[in-house]
């Protein structure tokens, strides 16, 4: 459900922000029960079209969220913030 909502959001913002956000850094966190491949591919395709730059590889969490996952998310967020 979150992925569908994200796609609708991206459909609405794509053209209005296309020129205004070129080169912006972004980070991606995906949490899934077993597979995150499709969600990552979808977001990376949109980000490529917007010419955004990933600051780190996506943080992929499958199953339960543990301390290691939380630490990776914190690092991702801090890196995005430092890149702005």
C-alpha positions as CSV (number, residue, x, y, z in Angstrom):
1,X,0.0,0.0,0.0
2,X,2.8,2.4,0.8
3,X,4.4,1.8,-2.6
4,X,1.1,2.6,-4.4
5,X,0.8,5.8,-2.4
6,X,4.4,6.7,-3.1
7,X,3.8,6.2,-6.9
8,X,0.8,8.5,-6.8
9,X,2.8,11.1,-4.9
10,X,5.6,10.9,-7.5
11,X,3.1,11.1,-10.4
12,X,1.8,14.4,-8.9
13,X,5.2,16.0,-8.2
14,X,7.3,14.8,-11.1
15,X,6.8,17.6,-13.6
16,X,6.4,20.4,-11.1
17,X,9.8,19.7,-9.5
18,X,11.6,18.3,-12.5
19,X,13.8,21.4,-13.1
20,X,13.8,22.8,-9.6
21,X,15.4,19.7,-7.9
22,X,18.1,18.5,-10.4
23,X,21.1,17.2,-8.7
24,X,19.5,17.0,-5.2
25,X,20.8,14.3,-2.9
26,X,18.4,11.6,-1.7
27,X,18.4,8.5,0.5
28,X,16.2,5.4,0.2
29,X,15.0,3.1,3.0
30,X,12.7,0.2,2.0
31,X,11.2,-2.3,4.5
32,X,9.5,-5.4,3.2
33,X,8.5,-8.7,4.4
34,X,10.5,-10.7,1.9
35,X,11.5,-8.8,-1.2
36,X,12.3,-5.1,-1.8
37,X,13.5,-5.3,-5.4
38,X,10.5,-3.9,-7.2
39,X,10.1,-1.0,-4.8
40,X,13.8,-0.1,-5.1
41,X,13.7,-0.3,-8.9
42,X,10.6,1.9,-9.0
43,X,12.0,4.6,-6.8
44,X,15.5,4.5,-8.5
45,X,13.8,4.9,-11.9
46,X,11.9,8.0,-10.7
47,X,15.0,9.5,-9.0
48,X,17.0,8.9,-12.2
49,X,14.4,10.8,-14.2
50,X,14.5,13.6,-11.7
51,X,18.3,13.6,-11.9
52,X,18.6,13.1,-8.1
53,X,21.8,11.7,-6.7
54,X,21.8,8.8,-4.2
55,X,24.1,9.6,-1.2
56,X,24.4,6.0,-0.2
57,X,23.1,2.6,-1.4
58,X,19.5,2.0,-0.3
59,X,19.0,0.6,3.2
60,X,17.0,-2.6,2.7
61,X,15.3,-4.2,5.6
62,X,13.5,-7.6,5.2
63,X,11.5,-8.8,8.1
64,X,11.7,-7.4,11.6
65,X,13.5,-4.0,12.2
66,X,16.5,-4.5,14.4
67,X,19.1,-2.2,15.9
68,X,21.4,-2.7,12.9
69,X,18.7,-1.5,10.6
70,X,17.9,1.5,12.8
71,X,21.6,2.4,12.8
72,X,21.8,2.1,9.0
73,X,18.7,4.4,8.7
74,X,20.3,6.9,11.1
75,X,23.5,6.9,9.0
76,X,21.4,7.3,5.8
77,X,19.5,10.3,7.2
78,X,22.6,11.9,8.6
79,X,24.4,11.6,5.3
80,X,21.4,13.0,3.4
81,X,21.3,15.9,5.8
82,X,25.0,16.6,5.5
83,X,24.7,16.6,1.7
84,X,22.1,19.4,1.6
